[in-house]
Amino acid sequence: MAATVVRYLRSVGSPTSTAAEAEPVDVLPRPDLRAVGEDERAPVSPAEFRAVLGNFASGVTVITAPPGEGEDGPAGFACQSFASLSLDPPLVTFMVARTSTTWPRIARAGVFCVNILGAEQGELCRAFAVSGADKFAGVGHNPAPATGSPQLDDVPAWIDCRIHAVHTGGDHLIVVGRVEAMGAAGEDGPLLFHKGRFGRFSA
């Protein structure tokens, strides 16, 4: 198992070779990685973990990627686990479940766009949180300038990236993106997520 993970991390741990053309990223074969052994008791229950971590308010994004060869349309999913990572070089990161059916499509594209949602875009977030539906139905978007990933209409800000590295993190993957282009469209407040509910910032 360890050798499989090492080979995978070596295959995706370096930047893409060119800025003009995206390289697909190998999708993790998803071995049974565990931080707690089968014969050990987990230090906290999943329910307690969710309840406590739910006290941390976060922004909400939609991660999008252009369609790959033979695919009908672009890929996208709602993502709460997003953060800035580095100023030099400019890097951002998001986390995605290793069971995600959208991640392999993003990995094959080798690029993605982070669409930061505004306070009035809760329904847009819900649309991209549904599995198996046409998430882009009725959603306006244009190609982001560097990668062609869907830049959703009316979002307060967007960040256009190429996949820089992928690391394992328990039952999730930690995806690092190198920023190629970005922009902010206005002064709309952010969409916030706290204790399972959407909210907004009030000064």
C-alpha positions as CSV (number, residue, x, y, z in Angstrom):
1,M,0.0,0.0,0.0
2,A,2.7,2.5,1.0
3,A,4.6,1.9,-2.3
4,T,1.4,2.5,-4.3
5,V,0.9,5.9,-2.5
6,V,4.6,6.9,-3.0
7,R,4.4,6.1,-6.7
8,Y,1.2,8.1,-7.0
9,L,2.6,11.1,-5.1
10,R,5.7,11.1,-7.3
11,S,3.6,11.0,-10.4
12,V,1.6,14.1,-9.4
13,G,3.9,16.0,-7.1
14,S,5.6,18.3,-9.7
15,P,4.2,21.2,-11.6
16,T,2.8,20.7,-15.0
17,S,5.5,21.1,-17.6
18,T,4.0,23.9,-19.7
19,A,1.9,26.9,-18.9
20,A,0.1,26.7,-22.3
21,E,-1.2,23.2,-22.2
22,A,-2.7,21.3,-19.2
23,E,-1.5,17.8,-18.4
24,P,-4.0,15.4,-16.9
25,V,-3.3,14.2,-13.4
26,D,-3.5,10.5,-12.6
27,V,-6.5,9.8,-10.4
28,L,-5.6,8.1,-7.1
29,P,-6.3,4.4,-7.1
30,R,-7.9,4.8,-3.7
31,P,-6.2,2.2,-1.6
32,D,-7.7,1.6,1.9
33,L,-5.7,4.3,3.7
34,R,-6.5,4.6,7.4
35,A,-5.1,6.8,10.1
36,V,-6.6,4.4,12.7
37,G,-5.9,0.6,12.5
38,E,-8.8,-1.9,12.2
39,D,-8.1,-3.0,15.7
40,E,-7.9,0.5,17.2
41,R,-10.6,2.7,18.5
42,A,-11.0,6.0,16.7
43,P,-10.2,9.0,19.1
44,V,-13.5,10.7,18.2
45,S,-16.7,9.7,16.5
46,P,-17.6,11.0,13.0
47,A,-20.7,12.7,14.5
48,E,-18.7,14.5,17.1
49,F,-16.1,15.5,14.6
50,R,-18.8,17.1,12.3
51,A,-20.5,18.8,15.2
52,V,-17.4,20.4,16.6
53,L,-15.9,21.4,13.2
54,G,-19.3,22.8,12.2
55,N,-18.5,25.8,14.5
56,F,-15.9,26.9,12.0
57,A,-17.6,29.3,9.5
58,S,-16.2,29.2,6.0
59,G,-16.8,30.6,2.6
60,V,-18.3,28.5,-0.2
61,T,-16.9,27.9,-3.7
62,V,-17.8,26.0,-6.9
63,I,-14.8,24.2,-8.5
64,T,-15.2,23.8,-12.2
65,A,-13.2,22.2,-15.1
66,P,-13.6,22.1,-18.8
67,P,-14.9,18.9,-20.5
68,G,-12.4,16.3,-21.4
69,E,-12.2,14.3,-24.6
70,G,-15.4,12.5,-25.2
71,E,-17.2,14.2,-22.3
72,D,-20.6,15.9,-22.9
73,G,-20.0,19.0,-20.7
74,P,-17.9,20.6,-18.0
75,A,-17.4,19.3,-14.5
76,G,-18.1,21.1,-11.2
77,F,-18.9,20.6,-7.6
78,A,-19.6,22.8,-4.5
79,C,-16.6,23.0,-2.2
80,Q,-16.4,24.5,1.3
81,S,-12.8,23.3,1.9
82,F,-10.8,25.9,0.0
83,A,-8.0,28.2,1.1
84,S,-5.1,30.3,-0.1
85,L,-1.8,28.6,0.3
86,S,1.2,30.5,-1.0
87,L,2.0,34.0,-2.3
88,D,5.2,33.2,-4.1
89,P,4.5,31.1,-6.1
90,P,0.8,31.9,-6.0
91,L,-0.9,28.7,-4.9
92,V,-4.4,27.8,-3.6
93,T,-5.7,24.5,-2.3
94,F,-9.0,22.6,-2.1
95,M,-10.0,19.3,-0.6
96,V,-12.2,16.7,-2.3
97,A,-13.4,13.3,-1.1
98,R,-11.6,10.4,-2.6
99,T,-15.0,8.9,-3.4
100,S,-16.0,12.0,-5.5
101,T,-17.1,11.1,-9.1
102,T,-16.3,14.7,-10.2
103,W,-12.7,14.7,-9.1
104,P,-11.5,12.2,-11.8
105,R,-12.8,14.5,-14.5
106,I,-11.0,17.5,-13.0
107,A,-7.9,15.4,-12.7
108,R,-8.1,14.5,-16.4
109,A,-8.5,18.1,-17.3
110,G,-5.5,19.1,-15.3
111,V,-7.0,22.6,-14.6
112,F,-9.8,24.2,-12.6
113,C,-11.4,27.4,-11.8
114,V,-12.5,28.4,-8.2
115,N,-15.7,30.4,-8.3
116,I,-16.2,32.2,-5.0
117,L,-19.9,32.5,-4.3
118,G,-21.7,35.6,-3.1
119,A,-24.3,36.0,-0.4
120,E,-27.3,35.5,-2.8
121,Q,-26.0,32.4,-4.5
122,G,-27.1,29.7,-2.0
123,E,-29.3,28.0,-4.7
124,L,-26.3,27.9,-7.1
125,C,-24.3,26.2,-4.4
126,R,-27.1,23.6,-3.9
127,A,-27.3,22.9,-7.6
128,F,-23.6,22.0,-7.7
129,A,-23.9,19.9,-4.5
130,V,-26.3,17.4,-6.2
131,S,-24.7,14.3,-7.5
132,G,-25.7,12.9,-10.9
133,A,-27.7,15.9,-12.2
134,D,-26.8,18.4,-15.0
135,K,-25.2,20.9,-12.7
136,F,-24.7,23.5,-15.4
137,A,-28.3,23.5,-16.6
138,G,-29.4,27.2,-16.8
139,V,-26.1,28.4,-15.3
140,G,-24.3,31.1,-17.4
141,H,-20.6,30.8,-17.7
142,N,-17.6,31.8,-19.9
143,P,-14.2,30.2,-20.4
144,A,-11.7,31.4,-17.8
145,P,-8.8,33.2,-19.6
146,A,-5.9,30.8,-18.9
147,T,-7.4,27.3,-18.7
148,G,-10.9,27.6,-20.3
149,S,-12.5,26.3,-17.1
150,P,-16.1,27.6,-16.6
151,Q,-16.1,31.0,-14.9
152,L,-19.6,31.3,-13.6
153,D,-21.6,34.4,-14.2
154,D,-22.1,36.9,-11.4
155,V,-19.7,35.4,-8.9
156,P,-17.9,38.0,-6.8
157,A,-14.4,36.5,-7.6
158,W,-12.8,33.7,-9.5
159,I,-9.3,32.1,-9.6
160,D,-8.1,30.2,-12.7
161,C,-5.6,27.4,-11.9
162,R,-3.5,24.5,-13.1
163,I,-3.1,21.5,-10.9
164,H,0.3,21.8,-9.2
165,A,0.2,18.8,-6.8
166,V,-2.1,16.3,-5.2
167,H,-1.6,14.8,-1.8
168,T,-3.5,12.2,0.2
169,G,-5.3,13.3,3.4
170,G,-7.2,10.4,5.0
171,D,-10.5,10.0,3.1
172,H,-9.8,13.2,1.1
173,L,-7.3,14.5,-1.4
174,I,-5.5,17.8,-1.0
175,V,-5.3,19.5,-4.4
176,V,-2.9,22.3,-4.9
177,G,-3.4,24.7,-7.8
178,R,-1.0,27.2,-9.3
179,V,-2.9,30.5,-10.0
180,E,-2.7,31.6,-13.7
181,A,-5.3,34.3,-13.7
182,M,-7.9,35.8,-11.2
183,G,-10.4,38.6,-10.8
184,A,-13.0,40.1,-8.6
185,A,-16.2,41.5,-10.1
186,G,-17.7,43.5,-7.3
187,E,-18.3,44.3,-3.6
188,D,-21.0,41.7,-2.9
189,G,-20.7,40.0,0.5
190,P,-19.7,36.3,0.7
191,L,-21.9,33.3,1.0
192,L,-21.0,31.7,4.4
193,F,-21.5,28.2,5.7
194,H,-21.9,27.5,9.5
195,K,-23.4,24.6,11.3
196,G,-25.0,23.2,8.2
197,R,-26.7,26.4,7.2
198,F,-25.9,29.3,4.8
199,G,-25.5,32.8,6.1
200,R,-24.0,36.1,5.3
201,F,-21.5,38.5,6.7
202,S,-22.8,41.5,8.7
203,A,-20.3,44.2,9.8
